[in-house]
Amino acid sequence: MTEYQKYSRQIQESLGLTLAPVGVSFCDEVPEGIPEYEGHVAAGCQFWEQASHSLFATSAVDHHLCSIGVYTHNLVDAPETQQHELETTLKTMIGIDYIREPEVKEIPVVNRQSKYVVYGPLSEFQANPDVVILFAHAQQGLILSEAAERVDDNTPPAMGRPACAVIPQVMNQGKAAMSLGCCGARAYLEALSDNIALWALPGENLANYAEQIETLAKANNVLTRFHQQRRQDVDAGGEPTVEESLQRM
């Protein structure tokens, strides 16, 4: 078992994730043995969902229908029409007051240019991914927030639009972040249902995140049983001490 298979299993089983953790890696050459993407998508965030099942490399051409994604990922060799598409998209969003001009400058952008982005199951990565993407509901997010706070020594930010900005946020800061997604990502991703949010972890510290996720998932399970038993006893008319509730577990 490779270390990334270990981390993937550790994270997925500890949290009970429906989709496997997804690795994301930026590079200037496609690593040997990784196929280039075939087909097209309406938005770059769709690659995340597909990557939970297969490993592939993408370029700006594969992202060309998603001008915001090309912008946040700082991809080179974009089609000539890309800048016009981006300007039109931003003009439309500003026109309906979805975003305002000063806010555009605050959108995170990957701080280095790259030609390719590799996506795939974390378990299939042979080298450190830049970011690991997780699809998590609120209870899973609780554990992730506790783990991230412990590893990063601060509370992870909760981000909004655009969903793809969570990747540069994590890459540039080197700390975990949560994204509530955006209306676009929620339209394009089946996995991003109303009760699901996105979490992104920096790949360079993955061992620590996996360890703390496992530790805190176990701790949460113990405390959940404690609180469930305590509620049952109190609802039945009892007034148990903490020690008595612990003995009842």
Steps between C-alpha positions, in 0.01 A plus 500: 500500500639842403493788748227670295287187501545498876401866540203462266365198687572663837307816409212333315436231761540734799250748359274255316532696176284394206756616243869414527743787572612673180855614436580812298850574372630788286790432264669610177532149354257210514648231729584174328213253484222755561256536206394842377132579538268417212170679458382833635322637804291809564704593808837401642346397831344203320848349485492455880203266487638303206839479672357302790491208254787555253840669461560748215680819400334817371623817331347845452332368185306247707392781734417743220123509565571612857668840481485550878675168558779580254543832680510362857733215395734737310529264202719591204433437129131585532309553171501857367129530577559434870559858608186618321301219664633600842415867445150413383444268796617758753300778332186288523561411865568864588191607306269289715691592820614142554851634542637853515814631334702541824410141592649362179848597619445297818442170316799271568713409198772233495826690550688316228415425138467141382425321174320199642282396791494132595187368669431156639429281801749584774571128528646498146745787550870413497622845608370765735183668369477876547146475636262226613128560443232342721121504466363508855170554678468704820587222748807403297586868470491527878783248528689663214477842664631359828787324323589806293495723806740262675739463206494862380466658844212716377137470395464411130324763286155437355502626143229577248507578130670385289538143623823451302667778703540257790788337309720813471399598854646177636801493267599859575441487876606142570199449728166321473185680389133420454289620208123521501530482123323737266181482299702396195675209670170389651347497153784301345585249776262220596710435811460858622145458631336744739646333810855470367792743513853481362812467709853550371816389679858592405675189375833585659366433850264216417641252752416732790149569373429128449627418849292769670190418296523139614564597863218753516254275316553234768467759776179635349354149485570447870355834601196452277415178682550681833263782408240267350493290816490811719209646306311172524545491876402865552194465273395206716504727806850433630769747605819301449842632588767493231660204676172311502449570129851376426432179688185443293687502168 
